[in-house]
């Protein structure tokens, strides 16, 4: 079961990173960005935040699926 959740986490992380890089107009990403703008303010910082967080989530998902963490 760890493999499945690790793959799901990795896919979500990749989605966040790609959406942040492209500044996507996908509805789910737009909703997340609008909520994050309350904290980060206007500008591109919210997109940089999603790029970094996406990479971190993807790395944790890979580690989780290989059983290195979360045993």
DRENRO-566556 format. One record per residue (C-alpha): z, y, x; chain; residue number from 1. Coordinates in steps of 0.05 Angstrom, whole numbers, plus 5000, padded with zeros to 4 digits. Example, Ala and Ser with C-alpha at 12.3 -4.5 7.8 and 13.67 -1.06 7.14 Angstrom:
   pz   py   px ch   i
 5156 4910 5246  A   1
 5143 4979 5273  A   2
END
This chain:
   pz   py   px ch   i
 5000 5000 5000  A   1
 5011 5046 5059  A   2
 4938 5042 5076  A   3
 4917 5066 5007  A   4
 4965 5126 5007  A   5
 4946 5142 5079  A   6
 4872 5144 5061  A   7
 4887 5188 5000  A   8
 4928 5236 5043  A   9
 4872 5238 5094  A  10
 4819 5254 5041  A  11
 4862 5309 5011  A  12
 4872 5339 5081  A  13
 4798 5337 5095  A  14
 4785 5370 5027  A  15
 4833 5426 5043  A  16
 4804 5437 5113  A  17
 4731 5437 5090  A  18
 4746 5482 5031  A  19
 4784 5530 5075  A  20
 4728 5534 5126  A  21
 4674 5544 5074  A  22
 4718 5588 5028  A  23
 4697 5542 4972  A  24
 4687 5563 4899  A  25
 4710 5495 4874  A  26
 4757 5506 4815  A  27
 4816 5466 4842  A  28
 4812 5503 4909  A  29
 4807 5570 4873  A  30
 4870 5555 4833  A  31
 4908 5536 4896  A  32
 4883 5598 4933  A  33
 4903 5644 4875  A  34
 4973 5615 4876  A  35
 4978 5621 4952  A  36
 4955 5693 4951  A  37
 5022 5711 4920  A  38
 5055 5692 4986  A  39
 5000 5706 5037  A  40
 4970 5769 5006  A  41
 4897 5790 5004  A  42
 4850 5773 5060  A  43
 4829 5710 5096  A  44
 4898 5687 5118  A  45
 4903 5641 5058  A  46
 4840 5604 5078  A  47
 4865 5596 5150  A  48
 4929 5569 5120  A  49
 4891 5515 5082  A  50
 4850 5497 5144  A  51
 4913 5485 5185  A  52
 4951 5450 5129  A  53
 4891 5406 5116  A  54
 4888 5384 5188  A  55
 4963 5369 5188  A  56
 4959 5329 5123  A  57
 4899 5289 5149  A  58
 4935 5272 5214  A  59
 4998 5250 5177  A  60
 4954 5208 5130  A  61
 4921 5173 5189  A  62
 4988 5159 5221  A  63
 5016 5134 5155  A  64
 4957 5087 5142  A  65
 4963 5056 5212  A  66
 5038 5045 5200  A  67
 5060 5091 5257  A  68
 5104 5131 5209  A  69
 5133 5113 5141  A  70
 5150 5040 5152  A  71
END
